[in-house]
């Protein structure tokens, strides 16, 4: 929540790797918490625009708010990924 509210990067362990995320949205899906975030380590094809991935909070180990700020993606809209999701917090 702090990383979203302050627009700070978030480092966490995910699938055995340490990744940096730019979290844009916190939402609830079927009672579980998720974050929509830009994975800064992901390699994008040259013709592909970066987009937010969805990460289950329970799967993000040892999260740490970094001192590095981020700007939301251009055209970002704080909409829930699915109709049944509930938005809790957005940049």
PDB file of N, CA, C and O in Angstrom:
ATOM      1  N   UNK A   1       0.829  -1.193   0.000  1.00  0.00           N
ATOM      2  CA  UNK A   1       0.000   0.000   0.000  1.00  0.00           C
ATOM      3  C   UNK A   1       0.871   1.254   0.000  1.00  0.00           C
ATOM      4  O   UNK A   1       0.586   2.227  -0.698  1.00  0.00           O
ATOM      5  N   UNK A   2       1.932   1.209   0.793  1.00  0.00           N
ATOM      6  CA  UNK A   2       2.828   2.365   0.871  1.00  0.00           C
ATOM      7  C   UNK A   2       3.456   2.665  -0.489  1.00  0.00           C
ATOM      8  O   UNK A   2       3.538   3.824  -0.896  1.00  0.00           O
ATOM      9  N   UNK A   3       3.899   1.618  -1.189  1.00  0.00           N
ATOM     10  CA  UNK A   3       4.551   1.815  -2.488  1.00  0.00           C
ATOM     11  C   UNK A   3       3.587   2.450  -3.491  1.00  0.00           C
ATOM     12  O   UNK A   3       3.998   3.298  -4.284  1.00  0.00           O
ATOM     13  N   UNK A   4       2.329   2.057  -3.468  1.00  0.00           N
ATOM     14  CA  UNK A   4       1.339   2.642  -4.384  1.00  0.00           C
ATOM     15  C   UNK A   4       1.050   4.085  -3.993  1.00  0.00           C
ATOM     16  O   UNK A   4       1.063   4.978  -4.840  1.00  0.00           O
ATOM     17  N   UNK A   5       0.791   4.307  -2.725  1.00  0.00           N
ATOM     18  CA  UNK A   5       0.437   5.655  -2.258  1.00  0.00           C
ATOM     19  C   UNK A   5       1.562   6.656  -2.488  1.00  0.00           C
ATOM     20  O   UNK A   5       1.304   7.817  -2.803  1.00  0.00           O
ATOM     21  N   UNK A   6       2.819   6.211  -2.331  1.00  0.00           N
ATOM     22  CA  UNK A   6       3.953   7.119  -2.473  1.00  0.00           C
ATOM     23  C   UNK A   6       4.622   7.037  -3.841  1.00  0.00           C
ATOM     24  O   UNK A   6       5.598   7.742  -4.100  1.00  0.00           O
ATOM     25  N   UNK A   7       4.095   6.167  -4.728  1.00  0.00           N
ATOM     26  CA  UNK A   7       4.658   5.953  -6.068  1.00  0.00           C
ATOM     27  C   UNK A   7       6.146   5.606  -5.990  1.00  0.00           C
ATOM     28  O   UNK A   7       6.989   6.227  -6.637  1.00  0.00           O
ATOM     29  N   UNK A   8       6.433   4.597  -5.178  1.00  0.00           N
ATOM     30  CA  UNK A   8       7.791   4.109  -5.003  1.00  0.00           C
ATOM     31  C   UNK A   8       7.884   2.680  -5.537  1.00  0.00           C
ATOM     32  O   UNK A   8       6.912   1.926  -5.494  1.00  0.00           O
ATOM     33  N   UNK A   9       9.057   2.320  -6.037  1.00  0.00           N
ATOM     34  CA  UNK A   9       9.278   0.960  -6.515  1.00  0.00           C
ATOM     35  C   UNK A   9       9.231  -0.014  -5.354  1.00  0.00           C
ATOM     36  O   UNK A   9       9.508   0.334  -4.206  1.00  0.00           O
ATOM     37  N   UNK A  10       8.873  -1.246  -5.687  1.00  0.00           N
ATOM     38  CA  UNK A  10       8.767  -2.318  -4.714  1.00  0.00           C
ATOM     39  C   UNK A  10       9.653  -3.463  -5.177  1.00  0.00           C
ATOM     40  O   UNK A  10       9.518  -3.929  -6.309  1.00  0.00           O
ATOM     41  N   UNK A  11      10.559  -3.922  -4.317  1.00  0.00           N
ATOM     42  CA  UNK A  11      11.382  -5.098  -4.607  1.00  0.00           C
ATOM     43  C   UNK A  11      10.783  -6.269  -3.852  1.00  0.00           C
ATOM     44  O   UNK A  11      10.350  -6.120  -2.709  1.00  0.00           O
ATOM     45  N   UNK A  12      10.758  -7.439  -4.488  1.00  0.00           N
ATOM     46  CA  UNK A  12      10.203  -8.632  -3.839  1.00  0.00           C
ATOM     47  C   UNK A  12      10.767  -9.885  -4.491  1.00  0.00           C
ATOM     48  O   UNK A  12      11.227  -9.853  -5.632  1.00  0.00           O
ATOM     49  N   UNK A  13      10.726 -10.983  -3.755  1.00  0.00           N
ATOM     50  CA  UNK A  13      11.084 -12.285  -4.307  1.00  0.00           C
ATOM     51  C   UNK A  13       9.847 -12.861  -4.991  1.00  0.00           C
ATOM     52  O   UNK A  13       8.762 -12.887  -4.411  1.00  0.00           O
ATOM     53  N   UNK A  14      10.020 -13.319  -6.225  1.00  0.00           N
ATOM     54  CA  UNK A  14       8.899 -13.873  -6.984  1.00  0.00           C
ATOM     55  C   UNK A  14       9.432 -15.002  -7.860  1.00  0.00           C
ATOM     56  O   UNK A  14      10.309 -14.781  -8.695  1.00  0.00           O
ATOM     57  N   UNK A  15       8.914 -16.187  -7.675  1.00  0.00           N
ATOM     58  CA  UNK A  15       9.351 -17.370  -8.433  1.00  0.00           C
ATOM     59  C   UNK A  15      10.865 -17.536  -8.393  1.00  0.00           C
ATOM     60  O   UNK A  15      11.485 -17.840  -9.412  1.00  0.00           O
ATOM     61  N   UNK A  16      11.454 -17.341  -7.233  1.00  0.00           N
ATOM     62  CA  UNK A  16      12.874 -17.556  -7.050  1.00  0.00           C
ATOM     63  C   UNK A  16      13.777 -16.422  -7.509  1.00  0.00           C
ATOM     64  O   UNK A  16      15.000 -16.535  -7.427  1.00  0.00           O
ATOM     65  N   UNK A  17      13.194 -15.335  -7.988  1.00  0.00           N
ATOM     66  CA  UNK A  17      13.982 -14.190  -8.441  1.00  0.00           C
ATOM     67  C   UNK A  17      13.637 -12.961  -7.608  1.00  0.00           C
ATOM     68  O   UNK A  17      12.532 -12.847  -7.076  1.00  0.00           O
ATOM     69  N   UNK A  18      14.582 -12.058  -7.504  1.00  0.00           N
ATOM     70  CA  UNK A  18      14.324 -10.754  -6.873  1.00  0.00           C
ATOM     71  C   UNK A  18      13.949  -9.802  -8.001  1.00  0.00           C
ATOM     72  O   UNK A  18      14.750  -9.579  -8.908  1.00  0.00           O
ATOM     73  N   UNK A  19      12.753  -9.240  -7.959  1.00  0.00           N
ATOM     74  CA  UNK A  19      12.292  -8.352  -9.025  1.00  0.00           C
ATOM     75  C   UNK A  19      11.920  -6.987  -8.458  1.00  0.00           C
ATOM     76  O   UNK A  19      11.574  -6.851  -7.284  1.00  0.00           O
ATOM     77  N   UNK A  20      12.002  -5.983  -9.323  1.00  0.00           N
ATOM     78  CA  UNK A  20      11.546  -4.634  -8.986  1.00  0.00           C
ATOM     79  C   UNK A  20      10.247  -4.383  -9.727  1.00  0.00           C
ATOM     80  O   UNK A  20      10.144  -4.627 -10.929  1.00  0.00           O
ATOM     81  N   UNK A  21       9.267  -3.897  -9.002  1.00  0.00           N
ATOM     82  CA  UNK A  21       7.948  -3.632  -9.564  1.00  0.00           C
ATOM     83  C   UNK A  21       7.570  -2.173  -9.357  1.00  0.00           C
ATOM     84  O   UNK A  21       7.944  -1.555  -8.361  1.00  0.00           O
ATOM     85  N   UNK A  22       6.819  -1.629 -10.318  1.00  0.00           N
ATOM     86  CA  UNK A  22       6.203  -0.313 -10.182  1.00  0.00           C
ATOM     87  C   UNK A  22       4.708  -0.571  -9.967  1.00  0.00           C
ATOM     88  O   UNK A  22       3.960  -0.699 -10.936  1.00  0.00           O
ATOM     89  N   UNK A  23       4.268  -0.650  -8.711  1.00  0.00           N
ATOM     90  CA  UNK A  23       2.882  -1.030  -8.417  1.00  0.00           C
ATOM     91  C   UNK A  23       1.894   0.107  -8.716  1.00  0.00           C
ATOM     92  O   UNK A  23       2.066   1.232  -8.247  1.00  0.00           O
ATOM     93  N   UNK A  24       0.878  -0.201  -9.490  1.00  0.00           N
ATOM     94  CA  UNK A  24      -0.111   0.797  -9.880  1.00  0.00           C
ATOM     95  C   UNK A  24      -1.460   0.616  -9.169  1.00  0.00           C
ATOM     96  O   UNK A  24      -2.160   1.593  -8.902  1.00  0.00           O
ATOM     97  N   UNK A  25      -1.821  -0.640  -8.865  1.00  0.00           N
ATOM     98  CA  UNK A  25      -3.179  -0.922  -8.402  1.00  0.00           C
ATOM     99  C   UNK A  25      -3.176  -2.082  -7.418  1.00  0.00           C
ATOM    100  O   UNK A  25      -2.526  -3.099  -7.664  1.00  0.00           O
ATOM    101  N   UNK A  26      -3.893  -1.944  -6.309  1.00  0.00           N
ATOM    102  CA  UNK A  26      -4.125  -3.024  -5.360  1.00  0.00           C
ATOM    103  C   UNK A  26      -5.598  -3.390  -5.489  1.00  0.00           C
ATOM    104  O   UNK A  26      -6.470  -2.522  -5.427  1.00  0.00           O
ATOM    105  N   UNK A  27      -5.873  -4.693  -5.670  1.00  0.00           N
ATOM    106  CA  UNK A  27      -7.264  -5.105  -5.810  1.00  0.00           C
ATOM    107  C   UNK A  27      -7.489  -6.466  -5.152  1.00  0.00           C
ATOM    108  O   UNK A  27      -6.550  -7.206  -4.862  1.00  0.00           O
ATOM    109  N   UNK A  28      -8.763  -6.765  -4.931  1.00  0.00           N
ATOM    110  CA  UNK A  28      -9.160  -8.031  -4.330  1.00  0.00           C
ATOM    111  C   UNK A  28      -9.870  -8.870  -5.376  1.00  0.00           C
ATOM    112  O   UNK A  28     -10.701  -8.379  -6.140  1.00  0.00           O
ATOM    113  N   UNK A  29      -9.515 -10.163  -5.390  1.00  0.00           N
ATOM    114  CA  UNK A  29     -10.168 -11.113  -6.299  1.00  0.00           C
ATOM    115  C   UNK A  29     -10.450 -12.384  -5.502  1.00  0.00           C
ATOM    116  O   UNK A  29      -9.526 -13.046  -5.031  1.00  0.00           O
ATOM    117  N   UNK A  30     -11.719 -12.717  -5.356  1.00  0.00           N
ATOM    118  CA  UNK A  30     -12.141 -13.929  -4.634  1.00  0.00           C
ATOM    119  C   UNK A  30     -11.509 -14.016  -3.246  1.00  0.00           C
ATOM    120  O   UNK A  30     -11.118 -15.100  -2.812  1.00  0.00           O
ATOM    121  N   UNK A  31     -11.408 -12.892  -2.553  1.00  0.00           N
ATOM    122  CA  UNK A  31     -10.883 -12.864  -1.198  1.00  0.00           C
ATOM    123  C   UNK A  31      -9.372 -12.785  -1.095  1.00  0.00           C
ATOM    124  O   UNK A  31      -8.841 -12.695   0.012  1.00  0.00           O
ATOM    125  N   UNK A  32      -8.662 -12.815  -2.221  1.00  0.00           N
ATOM    126  CA  UNK A  32      -7.204 -12.704  -2.226  1.00  0.00           C
ATOM    127  C   UNK A  32      -6.788 -11.327  -2.724  1.00  0.00           C
ATOM    128  O   UNK A  32      -7.475 -10.724  -3.550  1.00  0.00           O
ATOM    129  N   UNK A  33      -5.652 -10.828  -2.215  1.00  0.00           N
ATOM    130  CA  UNK A  33      -5.135  -9.528  -2.634  1.00  0.00           C
ATOM    131  C   UNK A  33      -4.130  -9.694  -3.766  1.00  0.00           C
ATOM    132  O   UNK A  33      -3.289 -10.593  -3.743  1.00  0.00           O
ATOM    133  N   UNK A  34      -4.232  -8.816  -4.754  1.00  0.00           N
ATOM    134  CA  UNK A  34      -3.359  -8.794  -5.912  1.00  0.00           C
ATOM    135  C   UNK A  34      -2.877  -7.370  -6.137  1.00  0.00           C
ATOM    136  O   UNK A  34      -3.506  -6.406  -5.700  1.00  0.00           O
ATOM    137  N   UNK A  35      -1.745  -7.257  -6.829  1.00  0.00           N
ATOM    138  CA  UNK A  35      -1.248  -5.955  -7.239  1.00  0.00           C
ATOM    139  C   UNK A  35      -1.012  -5.996  -8.746  1.00  0.00           C
ATOM    140  O   UNK A  35      -0.441  -6.954  -9.268  1.00  0.00           O
ATOM    141  N   UNK A  36      -1.456  -4.952  -9.435  1.00  0.00           N
ATOM    142  CA  UNK A  36      -1.130  -4.771 -10.849  1.00  0.00           C
ATOM    143  C   UNK A  36       0.104  -3.892 -10.881  1.00  0.00           C
ATOM    144  O   UNK A  36       0.094  -2.775 -10.364  1.00  0.00           O
ATOM    145  N   UNK A  37       1.173  -4.401 -11.493  1.00  0.00           N
ATOM    146  CA  UNK A  37       2.451  -3.694 -11.446  1.00  0.00           C
ATOM    147  C   UNK A  37       3.238  -3.921 -12.722  1.00  0.00           C
ATOM    148  O   UNK A  37       3.081  -4.939 -13.396  1.00  0.00           O
ATOM    149  N   UNK A  38       4.085  -2.958 -13.041  1.00  0.00           N
ATOM    150  CA  UNK A  38       5.010  -3.089 -14.157  1.00  0.00           C
ATOM    151  C   UNK A  38       6.261  -3.779 -13.633  1.00  0.00           C
ATOM    152  O   UNK A  38       6.912  -3.287 -12.711  1.00  0.00           O
ATOM    153  N   UNK A  39       6.595  -4.927 -14.231  1.00  0.00           N
ATOM    154  CA  UNK A  39       7.801  -5.667 -13.880  1.00  0.00           C
ATOM    155  C   UNK A  39       8.951  -5.042 -14.662  1.00  0.00           C
ATOM    156  O   UNK A  39       9.026  -5.192 -15.882  1.00  0.00           O
ATOM    157  N   UNK A  40       9.838  -4.348 -13.976  1.00  0.00           N
ATOM    158  CA  UNK A  40      10.904  -3.614 -14.641  1.00  0.00           C
ATOM    159  C   UNK A  40      11.963  -4.520 -15.262  1.00  0.00           C
ATOM    160  O   UNK A  40      12.747  -4.061 -16.092  1.00  0.00           O
ATOM    161  N   UNK A  41      12.004  -5.795 -14.880  1.00  0.00           N
ATOM    162  CA  UNK A  41      12.991  -6.722 -15.435  1.00  0.00           C
ATOM    163  C   UNK A  41      12.495  -7.429 -16.695  1.00  0.00           C
ATOM    164  O   UNK A  41      13.273  -8.103 -17.370  1.00  0.00           O
ATOM    165  N   UNK A  42      11.233  -7.283 -17.011  1.00  0.00           N
ATOM    166  CA  UNK A  42      10.672  -7.984 -18.172  1.00  0.00           C
ATOM    167  C   UNK A  42      11.202  -7.379 -19.466  1.00  0.00           C
ATOM    168  O   UNK A  42      11.263  -6.159 -19.619  1.00  0.00           O
ATOM    169  N   UNK A  43      11.582  -8.251 -20.390  1.00  0.00           N
ATOM    170  CA  UNK A  43      12.029  -7.808 -21.719  1.00  0.00           C
ATOM    171  C   UNK A  43      10.823  -7.745 -22.645  1.00  0.00           C
ATOM    172  O   UNK A  43      10.127  -8.742 -22.837  1.00  0.00           O
ATOM    173  N   UNK A  44      10.582  -6.577 -23.212  1.00  0.00           N
ATOM    174  CA  UNK A  44       9.451  -6.376 -24.117  1.00  0.00           C
ATOM    175  C   UNK A  44       9.954  -6.405 -25.554  1.00  0.00           C
ATOM    176  O   UNK A  44      11.042  -5.911 -25.852  1.00  0.00           O
ATOM    177  N   UNK A  45       9.158  -6.985 -26.434  1.00  0.00           N
ATOM    178  CA  UNK A  45       9.485  -6.918 -27.855  1.00  0.00           C
ATOM    179  C   UNK A  45       9.407  -5.460 -28.280  1.00  0.00           C
ATOM    180  O   UNK A  45       8.663  -4.680 -27.685  1.00  0.00           O
ATOM    181  N   UNK A  46      10.152  -5.091 -29.283  1.00  0.00           N
ATOM    182  CA  UNK A  46      10.224  -3.688 -29.694  1.00  0.00           C
ATOM    183  C   UNK A  46       8.868  -3.126 -30.117  1.00  0.00           C
ATOM    184  O   UNK A  46       8.631  -1.927 -29.975  1.00  0.00           O
ATOM    185  N   UNK A  47       7.978  -3.970 -30.631  1.00  0.00           N
ATOM    186  CA  UNK A  47       6.666  -3.490 -31.082  1.00  0.00           C
ATOM    187  C   UNK A  47       5.591  -3.629 -30.000  1.00  0.00           C
ATOM    188  O   UNK A  47       4.414  -3.375 -30.256  1.00  0.00           O
ATOM    189  N   UNK A  48       5.994  -4.031 -28.805  1.00  0.00           N
ATOM    190  CA  UNK A  48       5.038  -4.275 -27.730  1.00  0.00           C
ATOM    191  C   UNK A  48       5.165  -3.207 -26.651  1.00  0.00           C
ATOM    192  O   UNK A  48       6.262  -2.935 -26.163  1.00  0.00           O
ATOM    193  N   UNK A  49       4.038  -2.603 -26.284  1.00  0.00           N
ATOM    194  CA  UNK A  49       4.046  -1.601 -25.219  1.00  0.00           C
ATOM    195  C   UNK A  49       4.092  -2.296 -23.860  1.00  0.00           C
ATOM    196  O   UNK A  49       3.424  -3.313 -23.671  1.00  0.00           O
ATOM    197  N   UNK A  50       4.865  -1.771 -22.913  1.00  0.00           N
ATOM    198  CA  UNK A  50       4.874  -2.345 -21.559  1.00  0.00           C
ATOM    199  C   UNK A  50       3.466  -2.297 -20.971  1.00  0.00           C
ATOM    200  O   UNK A  50       2.720  -1.342 -21.183  1.00  0.00           O
ATOM    201  N   UNK A  51       3.124  -3.334 -20.237  1.00  0.00           N
ATOM    202  CA  UNK A  51       1.801  -3.384 -19.606  1.00  0.00           C
ATOM    203  C   UNK A  51       1.932  -3.988 -18.212  1.00  0.00           C
ATOM    204  O   UNK A  51       2.938  -4.611 -17.872  1.00  0.00           O
ATOM    205  N   UNK A  52       0.912  -3.788 -17.439  1.00  0.00           N
ATOM    206  CA  UNK A  52       0.921  -4.243 -16.059  1.00  0.00           C
ATOM    207  C   UNK A  52       0.657  -5.737 -15.974  1.00  0.00           C
ATOM    208  O   UNK A  52      -0.189  -6.276 -16.688  1.00  0.00           O
ATOM    209  N   UNK A  53       1.388  -6.392 -15.096  1.00  0.00           N
ATOM    210  CA  UNK A  53       1.126  -7.783 -14.766  1.00  0.00           C
ATOM    211  C   UNK A  53       0.390  -7.841 -13.449  1.00  0.00           C
ATOM    212  O   UNK A  53       0.378  -6.872 -12.689  1.00  0.00           O
ATOM    213  N   UNK A  54      -0.224  -8.978 -13.178  1.00  0.00           N
ATOM    214  CA  UNK A  54      -0.969  -9.148 -11.940  1.00  0.00           C
ATOM    215  C   UNK A  54      -0.217 -10.137 -11.058  1.00  0.00           C
ATOM    216  O   UNK A  54       0.087 -11.253 -11.479  1.00  0.00           O
ATOM    217  N   UNK A  55       0.079  -9.717  -9.833  1.00  0.00           N
ATOM    218  CA  UNK A  55       0.845 -10.521  -8.901  1.00  0.00           C
ATOM    219  C   UNK A  55       0.041 -10.729  -7.623  1.00  0.00           C
ATOM    220  O   UNK A  55      -0.422  -9.769  -7.008  1.00  0.00           O
ATOM    221  N   UNK A  56      -0.121 -11.977  -7.234  1.00  0.00           N
ATOM    222  CA  UNK A  56      -0.799 -12.270  -5.971  1.00  0.00           C
ATOM    223  C   UNK A  56       0.132 -11.873  -4.833  1.00  0.00           C
ATOM    224  O   UNK A  56       1.296 -12.276  -4.812  1.00  0.00           O
ATOM    225  N   UNK A  57      -0.369 -11.090  -3.893  1.00  0.00           N
ATOM    226  CA  UNK A  57       0.479 -10.594  -2.804  1.00  0.00           C
ATOM    227  C   UNK A  57       1.097 -11.734  -2.000  1.00  0.00           C
ATOM    228  O   UNK A  57       2.236 -11.624  -1.546  1.00  0.00           O
ATOM    229  N   UNK A  58       0.362 -12.816  -1.824  1.00  0.00           N
ATOM    230  CA  UNK A  58       0.890 -13.943  -1.059  1.00  0.00           C
ATOM    231  C   UNK A  58       2.116 -14.555  -1.742  1.00  0.00           C
ATOM    232  O   UNK A  58       2.912 -15.225  -1.082  1.00  0.00           O
ATOM    233  N   UNK A  59       2.280 -14.340  -3.040  1.00  0.00           N
ATOM    234  CA  UNK A  59       3.408 -14.885  -3.780  1.00  0.00           C
ATOM    235  C   UNK A  59       4.617 -13.974  -3.831  1.00  0.00           C
ATOM    236  O   UNK A  59       5.659 -14.354  -4.365  1.00  0.00           O
ATOM    237  N   UNK A  60       4.491 -12.778  -3.283  1.00  0.00           N
ATOM    238  CA  UNK A  60       5.610 -11.829  -3.252  1.00  0.00           C
ATOM    239  C   UNK A  60       6.301 -11.928  -1.895  1.00  0.00           C
ATOM    240  O   UNK A  60       5.758 -11.491  -0.881  1.00  0.00           O
ATOM    241  N   UNK A  61       7.499 -12.504  -1.885  1.00  0.00           N
ATOM    242  CA  UNK A  61       8.217 -12.702  -0.631  1.00  0.00           C
ATOM    243  C   UNK A  61       9.151 -11.554  -0.311  1.00  0.00           C
ATOM    244  O   UNK A  61       9.712 -10.928  -1.210  1.00  0.00           O
ATOM    245  N   UNK A  62       9.314 -11.280   0.968  1.00  0.00           N
ATOM    246  CA  UNK A  62      10.221 -10.251   1.478  1.00  0.00           C
ATOM    247  C   UNK A  62      10.078  -8.930   0.732  1.00  0.00           C
ATOM    248  O   UNK A  62      11.069  -8.397   0.232  1.00  0.00           O
ATOM    249  N   UNK A  63       8.846  -8.386   0.648  1.00  0.00           N
ATOM    250  CA  UNK A  63       8.669  -7.119  -0.067  1.00  0.00           C
ATOM    251  C   UNK A  63       9.381  -5.971   0.651  1.00  0.00           C
ATOM    252  O   UNK A  63       9.432  -5.913   1.880  1.00  0.00           O
ATOM    253  N   UNK A  64       9.927  -5.064  -0.159  1.00  0.00           N
ATOM    254  CA  UNK A  64      10.656  -3.911   0.381  1.00  0.00           C
ATOM    255  C   UNK A  64      10.356  -2.693  -0.484  1.00  0.00           C
ATOM    256  O   UNK A  64      10.582  -2.718  -1.694  1.00  0.00           O
ATOM    257  N   UNK A  65       9.851  -1.635   0.128  1.00  0.00           N
ATOM    258  CA  UNK A  65       9.621  -0.385  -0.590  1.00  0.00           C
ATOM    259  C   UNK A  65      10.973   0.288  -0.788  1.00  0.00           C
ATOM    260  O   UNK A  65      11.714   0.523   0.166  1.00  0.00           O
ATOM    261  N   UNK A  66      11.279   0.592  -2.045  1.00  0.00           N
ATOM    262  CA  UNK A  66      12.548   1.230  -2.375  1.00  0.00           C
ATOM    263  C   UNK A  66      12.378   2.747  -2.372  1.00  0.00           C
ATOM    264  O   UNK A  66      11.256   3.252  -2.406  1.00  0.00           O
ATOM    265  N   UNK A  67      13.477   3.455  -2.333  1.00  0.00           N
ATOM    266  CA  UNK A  67      13.427   4.914  -2.317  1.00  0.00           C
ATOM    267  C   UNK A  67      13.281   5.487  -3.724  1.00  0.00           C
ATOM    268  O   UNK A  67      13.184   6.704  -3.881  1.00  0.00           O
ATOM    269  N   UNK A  68      13.263   4.648  -4.732  1.00  0.00           N
ATOM    270  CA  UNK A  68      13.192   5.097  -6.126  1.00  0.00           C
ATOM    271  C   UNK A  68      11.744   5.345  -6.550  1.00  0.00           C
ATOM    272  O   UNK A  68      10.905   4.451  -6.430  1.00  0.00           O
ATOM    273  N   UNK A  69      11.444   6.544  -7.041  1.00  0.00           N
ATOM    274  CA  UNK A  69      10.080   6.850  -7.497  1.00  0.00           C
ATOM    275  C   UNK A  69       9.822   6.290  -8.903  1.00  0.00           C
ATOM    276  O   UNK A  69      10.756   5.924  -9.615  1.00  0.00           O
ATOM    277  N   UNK A  70       8.554   6.229  -9.285  1.00  0.00           N
ATOM    278  CA  UNK A  70       8.171   5.856 -10.638  1.00  0.00           C
ATOM    279  C   UNK A  70       6.990   6.702 -11.078  1.00  0.00           C
ATOM    280  O   UNK A  70       6.248   7.233 -10.253  1.00  0.00           O
ATOM    281  N   UNK A  71       6.827   6.819 -12.382  1.00  0.00           N
ATOM    282  CA  UNK A  71       5.670   7.492 -12.965  1.00  0.00           C
ATOM    283  C   UNK A  71       4.735   6.425 -13.516  1.00  0.00           C
ATOM    284  O   UNK A  71       5.203   5.461 -14.122  1.00  0.00           O
ATOM    285  N   UNK A  72       3.425   6.569 -13.324  1.00  0.00           N
ATOM    286  CA  UNK A  72       2.491   5.598 -13.886  1.00  0.00           C
ATOM    287  C   UNK A  72       2.631   5.514 -15.413  1.00  0.00           C
ATOM    288  O   UNK A  72       3.038   6.473 -16.068  1.00  0.00           O
ATOM    289  N   UNK A  73       2.290   4.369 -15.949  1.00  0.00           N
ATOM    290  CA  UNK A  73       2.338   4.192 -17.397  1.00  0.00           C
ATOM    291  C   UNK A  73       1.437   5.213 -18.079  1.00  0.00           C
ATOM    292  O   UNK A  73       0.365   5.526 -17.561  1.00  0.00           O
ATOM    293  N   UNK A  74       1.850   5.740 -19.234  1.00  0.00           N
ATOM    294  CA  UNK A  74       0.983   6.661 -19.974  1.00  0.00           C
ATOM    295  C   UNK A  74      -0.341   5.964 -20.316  1.00  0.00           C
ATOM    296  O   UNK A  74      -0.352   4.810 -20.745  1.00  0.00           O
ATOM    297  N   UNK A  75      -1.411   6.651 -20.127  1.00  0.00           N
ATOM    298  CA  UNK A  75      -2.727   6.097 -20.433  1.00  0.00           C
ATOM    299  C   UNK A  75      -3.270   5.152 -19.376  1.00  0.00           C
ATOM    300  O   UNK A  75      -4.305   4.518 -19.585  1.00  0.00           O
ATOM    301  N   UNK A  76      -2.585   5.049 -18.241  1.00  0.00           N
ATOM    302  CA  UNK A  76      -3.044   4.162 -17.166  1.00  0.00           C
ATOM    303  C   UNK A  76      -4.416   4.605 -16.670  1.00  0.00           C
ATOM    304  O   UNK A  76      -4.640   5.787 -16.409  1.00  0.00           O
ATOM    305  N   UNK A  77      -5.329   3.646 -16.542  1.00  0.00           N
ATOM    306  CA  UNK A  77      -6.656   3.894 -15.973  1.00  0.00           C
ATOM    307  C   UNK A  77      -6.821   2.968 -14.767  1.00  0.00           C
ATOM    308  O   UNK A  77      -6.530   1.776 -14.868  1.00  0.00           O
ATOM    309  N   UNK A  78      -7.275   3.485 -13.644  1.00  0.00           N
ATOM    310  CA  UNK A  78      -7.373   2.681 -12.421  1.00  0.00           C
ATOM    311  C   UNK A  78      -8.582   1.748 -12.402  1.00  0.00           C
ATOM    312  O   UNK A  78      -9.359   1.754 -11.447  1.00  0.00           O
ATOM    313  N   UNK A  79      -8.737   0.961 -13.436  1.00  0.00           N
ATOM    314  CA  UNK A  79      -9.869   0.041 -13.541  1.00  0.00           C
ATOM    315  C   UNK A  79      -9.475  -1.346 -13.053  1.00  0.00           C
ATOM    316  O   UNK A  79      -8.325  -1.762 -13.196  1.00  0.00           O
ATOM    317  N   UNK A  80     -10.430  -2.051 -12.480  1.00  0.00           N
ATOM    318  CA  UNK A  80     -10.197  -3.428 -12.053  1.00  0.00           C
ATOM    319  C   UNK A  80      -9.956  -4.296 -13.292  1.00  0.00           C
ATOM    320  O   UNK A  80     -10.611  -4.106 -14.316  1.00  0.00           O
ATOM    321  N   UNK A  81      -9.020  -5.249 -13.203  1.00  0.00           N
ATOM    322  CA  UNK A  81      -8.748  -6.118 -14.353  1.00  0.00           C
ATOM    323  C   UNK A  81      -9.972  -6.923 -14.804  1.00  0.00           C
ATOM    324  O   UNK A  81     -10.161  -7.149 -15.999  1.00  0.00           O
ATOM    325  N   UNK A  82     -10.791  -7.349 -13.860  1.00  0.00           N
ATOM    326  CA  UNK A  82     -12.016  -8.111 -14.173  1.00  0.00           C
ATOM    327  C   UNK A  82     -13.208  -7.433 -13.512  1.00  0.00           C
ATOM    328  O   UNK A  82     -13.056  -6.709 -12.529  1.00  0.00           O
ATOM    329  N   UNK A  83     -14.375  -7.668 -14.051  1.00  0.00           N
ATOM    330  CA  UNK A  83     -15.613  -7.084 -13.491  1.00  0.00           C
ATOM    331  C   UNK A  83     -15.818  -7.443 -12.029  1.00  0.00           C
ATOM    332  O   UNK A  83     -16.317  -6.633 -11.247  1.00  0.00           O
ATOM    333  N   UNK A  84     -15.437  -8.646 -11.665  1.00  0.00           N
ATOM    334  CA  UNK A  84     -15.684  -9.129 -10.300  1.00  0.00           C
ATOM    335  C   UNK A  84     -14.607  -8.718  -9.304  1.00  0.00           C
ATOM    336  O   UNK A  84     -14.750  -8.978  -8.109  1.00  0.00           O
ATOM    337  N   UNK A  85     -13.535  -8.081  -9.765  1.00  0.00           N
ATOM    338  CA  UNK A  85     -12.467  -7.603  -8.880  1.00  0.00           C
ATOM    339  C   UNK A  85     -12.900  -6.307  -8.187  1.00  0.00           C
ATOM    340  O   UNK A  85     -13.719  -5.552  -8.712  1.00  0.00           O
ATOM    341  N   UNK A  86     -12.349  -6.068  -7.024  1.00  0.00           N
ATOM    342  CA  UNK A  86     -12.637  -4.852  -6.261  1.00  0.00           C
ATOM    343  C   UNK A  86     -11.348  -4.034  -6.104  1.00  0.00           C
ATOM    344  O   UNK A  86     -10.374  -4.505  -5.516  1.00  0.00           O
ATOM    345  N   UNK A  87     -11.354  -2.815  -6.633  1.00  0.00           N
ATOM    346  CA  UNK A  87     -10.198  -1.935  -6.505  1.00  0.00           C
ATOM    347  C   UNK A  87     -10.118  -1.419  -5.066  1.00  0.00           C
ATOM    348  O   UNK A  87     -11.112  -0.952  -4.510  1.00  0.00           O
ATOM    349  N   UNK A  88      -8.926  -1.508  -4.472  1.00  0.00           N
ATOM    350  CA  UNK A  88      -8.718  -1.034  -3.109  1.00  0.00           C
ATOM    351  C   UNK A  88      -7.880   0.238  -3.053  1.00  0.00           C
ATOM    352  O   UNK A  88      -8.123   1.112  -2.221  1.00  0.00           O
ATOM    353  N   UNK A  89      -6.877   0.341  -3.957  1.00  0.00           N
ATOM    354  CA  UNK A  89      -5.985   1.496  -3.940  1.00  0.00           C
ATOM    355  C   UNK A  89      -5.321   1.615  -5.305  1.00  0.00           C
ATOM    356  O   UNK A  89      -4.977   0.610  -5.928  1.00  0.00           O
ATOM    357  N   UNK A  90      -5.143   2.845  -5.762  1.00  0.00           N
ATOM    358  CA  UNK A  90      -4.501   3.080  -7.063  1.00  0.00           C
ATOM    359  C   UNK A  90      -3.630   4.321  -6.988  1.00  0.00           C
ATOM    360  O   UNK A  90      -3.840   5.191  -6.142  1.00  0.00           O
ATOM    361  N   UNK A  91      -2.626   4.397  -7.903  1.00  0.00           N
ATOM    362  CA  UNK A  91      -1.804   5.600  -7.984  1.00  0.00           C
ATOM    363  C   UNK A  91      -2.631   6.728  -8.538  1.00  0.00           C
ATOM    364  O   UNK A  91      -2.130   7.843  -8.692  1.00  0.00           O
TER     365      UNK A  91
END
